[in-house]
């Protein structure tokens, strides 16, 4: 395992690298670095799939967690 020094402190590579969170569209394979961007995409491109009684965020949550 490689390591590096950051300001004189020993840091293993597993700690030194920070990953940006990725949000995947529940209906297609698009990925986004922001949840807001993903929600806007779902609202624009997949609006026919979203029931009238739920918000876009609720729809994405339900799809991600296999709810109804």
Secondary structure, DSSP 8 states (H G I E B T S, - for coil): --EEEETTEEEEHHHH------EE-SSSS-EESSHHHHHHHHHHHSGGGS-TTS-HHHHHHHHHTT--
